[in-house]
């Protein structure tokens, strides 16, 4: 059974992030399963820190992006939105090149909060970063007419 509010594809999610930060750093949604969402990023010098490896902030941005999009896919977008409250990221392995992939899976999907676990792996499936993302589920305000 799927956890998603509506049926989407990874390809349709690319349109959601068009023109924003995720597109600027090269995040691409690659897979959407019944209980997970994946996104990937090519590690290039543009996302390196001064020592020639992936910047930890980029790993955190990838984790928050895939987790945030996943959280919002679990709610009725006409009534609710999910906003990040807390992100924890443990960087386990340096990466200087190649594609990394983040997979977000829920620990908890509640009416007021969600907690997601995100694993980032390199092209050889080695764990690069593990993250936990807490999202607040908040009602959308009616727009002023």
C-alpha positions in Angstrom: 0.0 0.0 0.0 1.3 3.4 -1.0 2.0 6.2 1.6 1.5 9.0 -1.1 -1.6 11.2 -1.1 -1.8 11.2 -4.9 -0.2 9.2 -7.7 2.9 10.8 -9.1 6.1 9.8 -10.9 9.8 10.8 -10.3 9.7 12.5 -13.7 6.7 14.7 -12.6 8.6 15.7 -9.5 11.3 17.4 -11.5 8.7 20.1 -12.4 8.0 20.8 -8.7 11.6 21.9 -8.1 12.1 23.7 -11.5 13.9 27.0 -11.0 14.7 26.5 -7.4 17.7 25.7 -5.3 17.5 21.9 -6.0 17.7 22.5 -9.7 20.6 24.9 -9.3 22.8 22.4 -7.6 21.7 19.5 -9.9 19.3 17.4 -7.8 17.2 15.0 -9.9 14.4 12.8 -8.6 15.0 9.3 -9.8 12.7 6.8 -8.2 9.4 6.8 -6.4 8.3 3.6 -4.7 5.3 2.8 -2.5 7.1 4.0 0.6 10.3 5.8 -0.5 11.6 8.6 -2.7 15.0 8.8 -4.3 16.9 11.8 -5.7 20.5 12.0 -7.0 23.2 14.5 -7.5 26.4 14.5 -9.5 29.4 15.4 -7.4 31.5 18.0 -9.2 33.9 20.7 -8.2 30.9 23.1 -8.0 29.7 21.2 -4.9 33.1 20.6 -3.3 34.4 22.1 -0.1 38.0 23.6 -0.2 39.6 20.1 0.3 38.2 18.7 -2.9 35.4 16.6 -1.5 31.6 16.9 -1.4 30.5 19.8 0.9 28.6 18.6 3.9 26.0 21.3 3.4 25.3 19.9 0.0 24.6 16.5 1.5 22.3 18.1 4.0 20.5 20.0 1.2 20.1 16.8 -0.8 18.7 15.1 2.3 16.3 17.9 3.2 15.1 18.2 -0.4 14.2 14.6 -0.9 12.7 14.3 2.6 10.8 17.5 2.3 9.3 16.6 -1.0 8.4 13.1 0.2 6.7 14.6 3.3 4.6 16.9 1.2 3.6 14.0 -1.0 1.9 12.4 2.0 -0.5 15.2 2.7 -3.4 16.9 0.9 -1.7 19.9 -0.7 -4.9 21.9 -0.8 -5.2 21.7 3.0 -1.6 21.1 4.4 2.0 21.8 3.8 5.1 20.2 5.5 7.9 22.5 6.7 11.3 21.4 8.0 11.8 21.7 11.7 15.1 19.8 12.3 17.7 18.1 10.3 20.5 16.0 11.6 23.2 14.7 9.2 26.1 12.4 9.9 28.8 12.5 7.2 30.4 9.0 7.0 32.5 8.9 3.8 34.1 11.6 1.6 33.1 11.7 -2.0 35.0 13.6 -4.7 33.3 12.6 -7.9 30.5 10.4 -9.2 26.7 10.3 -8.6 25.3 10.1 -5.1 21.7 9.0 -4.4 19.5 9.9 -1.4 16.6 7.6 -0.4 14.0 9.0 2.0 11.8 6.6 4.0 9.4 7.5 6.8 9.9 6.6 10.4 6.6 8.4 11.4 3.8 10.0 9.4 1.5 11.8 11.8 -1.2 14.5 11.6 1.1 17.2 13.0 4.6 15.9 12.3 6.6 13.5 10.2 10.0 12.0 10.8 12.1 10.8 7.8 15.3 8.8 7.5 17.5 9.6 4.6 20.5 7.5 3.4 22.9 9.0 0.9 25.0 6.4 -1.0 27.7 6.6 -3.6 27.7 4.8 -7.0 29.2 1.7 -5.3 26.3 1.7 -2.8 28.6 2.8 0.1 26.9 4.9 2.8 28.1 8.5 2.5 25.6 10.3 4.9 22.7 9.4 7.1 20.1 12.0 8.1 17.0 12.4 10.1 14.5 15.1 9.1 11.6 16.2 11.2 8.8 18.0 9.4 5.9 20.0 10.8 2.5 19.4 9.1 0.8 22.8 9.1 -2.6 23.9 7.7 -2.5 26.1 4.6 -4.0 29.5 5.2 -6.8 30.6 3.0 -5.5 33.3 0.6 -6.9 36.8 1.0 -9.4 37.5 -1.8 
